[in-house]
Amino acid sequence: MFRKRIKKNDYVENRVKPPKKRNLRFSVKFNKRFSKKLELHSLTRLKNDFPQIRDAYIMFSKKEPYIITASSSIVGNRKTQEDSFFVTPSDRVSPFKLSRSFAVVCDGMGGLEAGDRASMTAVSMMKLAVSKLPTKKVDIPHFFSEMLDYIDCEINGWKDLETDKGSGTTLVSVLIENRRLYWASVGDSSIFMFQDDTLKKLTNEHNYRMYLEKLVSNGKITQREADEDPQQYALLSYVGMGGIAFRDINSRPYAMRDGDMLILCTDGITDALTKNELEDIIRENFEDVYKCCDEITSAVRRKKIHSQDNATVVIVHYVE
């Protein structure tokens, strides 16, 4: 038996409900989960904040997992900005094809030459390499290790520098394939994971403090002597030194969980804010990564540190 075709007039005569028309502008109001986000933005800021509102609406209106990214950077009291960074835009994690989210943060070394050029070079090379990865499973730890060597060789081989000091940069990077997280780190920039309302550090700081802590644990020096050592923050490993001494790369992927938040930042953030202060800011602004980034750099400004370094933070939030 053939089904009766419903004509337009039948909507009224037979009380058949017409299909709902989706209006992206107004349907946001009816999304309960998104309402808290919308309260943060007044109508006067709608034009400036439209990209963030659009990203948030797209994410919350989908059933698939998604990743929201945000960033903030300040010069501090330095003459130039030697921090560089890149992060992919917010996007869904598709269950039907391989999707990648990528972020990298570099801090050019002020004690050497052309720190800004070194950090921009490292970010550009990483960004280009990730964009050319094949759309199939790749050995990401091996990829990270090779890229660090390539970038190190490139920066170390510069012959047009004015002095013989050389150049260098720190580097922290994360790459998420669907739900699998990989990270890489060289130097004293940091990667944190905010999970279960707690902030934990995923990477080590490759400076002289590493040796001092070993001496403390072996009972050769006291904790006070380690804390007062003037060389404790001298870098032992960085990209551009001509053979990277230390690097952190996780060999096995970490399975991201709903609500996991990654924070990549330079030492301009961690030197100004304690771990507890950073944790409190993230906890208070957990529902809005854009505001969270701004609050972190604003907190650094409020410290009014005389020699405040460049400060950069990037947040990658995984939500199911």
Secondary structure, DSSP 8 states (H G I E B T S, - for coil): -------TTHHHHS---------TTTGGGG-HHHHHHHHTS-GGGHHHHHHHHHHHHHHHT-SS-EEEEEEEEE-TTSSS--EEEEE---EE--SSS--EEEEEEEEE-TTSS-HHHHHHHHHHHHHHHHHTS-SS---HHHHHHHHHHHHHHHHHT----SSSS---EEEEEEEEETTEEEEEEESS-EEEEEETTEEEE-S---BTHHHHHHHHHTTSS-HHHHHT-TTTT-BS--BTSSS-S--EE-SS-EE--TT-EEEEE-HHHHTTS-HHHHHHHHHHTTT-HHHHHHHHHHHHHHH--TT---EEEEEEEEE-
